[in-house]
Amino acid sequence: MGGTATKVRYIGFAKYLEDVTVEVRVKRDKAAMAGIVTVPTCPYDLKPMKVIPKSGYGTRKNERTYKCPTLHRIIVTSSENGELRGWM
């Protein structure tokens, strides 16, 4: 697998998810514009997730939506400087 990993906490409103963390790996990808990609692990089935392209509707520049192969979706948010804040 490789890359650097960090864990981010749930920052939504569902009380039962407050203690759930998501591991986010950063890995090199020559096809990516910046040369790196973030790969979160699905909190429900622990599979790697892929980013979903922004639709332009209701998206903010500091949010990225990810989907796993079994169609679970999460949003990972970051601060102005790019530091990961949490997931919802």
Legacy VTK file of the C-alpha trace (Angstrom):
# vtk DataFile Version 3.0
C-alpha trace
ASCII
DATASET POLYDATA
POINTS 88 float
0.000 0.000 0.000
2.564 2.597 1.063
2.049 6.278 1.786
1.414 8.313 4.905
-1.772 7.815 6.920
-3.762 9.799 9.466
-7.088 9.284 11.232
-9.931 11.784 11.123
-12.984 11.872 13.407
-16.636 12.126 12.521
-17.868 15.748 12.711
-21.551 15.323 11.831
-24.675 15.276 14.000
-25.254 11.523 14.459
-24.372 10.635 18.064
-23.755 6.947 17.276
-20.902 7.871 14.873
-19.021 10.227 17.228
-16.336 7.652 18.077
-15.867 6.376 14.519
-12.629 7.388 12.813
-11.609 7.064 9.182
-8.046 6.334 8.139
-6.894 8.545 5.269
-3.753 7.581 3.340
-1.818 9.904 1.088
-0.103 8.156 -1.808
1.703 9.097 -4.996
-0.251 8.984 -8.230
1.328 10.104 -11.501
-2.100 10.610 -13.067
-3.169 13.108 -10.371
-2.703 16.818 -11.030
-0.720 17.351 -7.796
1.030 13.978 -8.030
-0.641 12.704 -4.848
-4.104 11.458 -3.906
-5.908 10.969 -0.608
-7.463 7.535 -0.089
-9.837 7.194 2.877
-10.881 3.792 4.196
-14.629 3.178 4.334
-15.766 3.328 8.002
-18.410 0.660 7.352
-16.553 -2.101 5.462
-12.893 -0.918 5.620
-12.424 -0.865 1.830
-10.456 1.883 0.029
-12.628 4.694 -1.313
-12.350 6.725 -4.524
-13.120 10.408 -4.962
-16.339 11.343 -6.757
-16.040 14.313 -9.135
-17.729 17.480 -7.889
-21.140 18.093 -9.368
-21.089 21.809 -8.677
-24.308 21.580 -6.672
-23.891 22.124 -2.939
-20.144 21.474 -2.900
-17.539 23.554 -1.154
-13.902 23.716 -2.158
-12.835 22.299 1.224
-15.020 19.170 0.884
-14.379 16.005 -1.108
-16.890 13.208 -1.523
-15.658 9.597 -1.625
-17.401 6.331 -2.499
-16.365 2.721 -1.775
-17.075 -0.271 -4.071
-20.213 -1.104 -2.043
-21.497 2.481 -2.614
-21.054 3.887 0.901
-20.330 7.627 0.676
-18.535 10.012 3.008
-17.411 13.631 2.803
-13.930 14.532 4.066
-13.489 18.200 5.003
-10.311 20.222 5.274
-9.342 23.634 6.604
-8.173 26.592 4.494
-4.552 25.379 4.583
-5.503 21.834 3.494
-5.306 20.165 6.911
-7.900 17.393 7.256
-10.649 18.322 9.753
-12.989 15.339 9.800
-15.580 13.333 7.950
-19.366 13.273 7.710
LINES 1 89
88 0 1 2 3 4 5 6 7 8 9 10 11 12 13 14 15 16 17 18 19 20 21 22 23 24 25 26 27 28 29 30 31 32 33 34 35 36 37 38 39 40 41 42 43 44 45 46 47 48 49 50 51 52 53 54 55 56 57 58 59 60 61 62 63 64 65 66 67 68 69 70 71 72 73 74 75 76 77 78 79 80 81 82 83 84 85 86 87
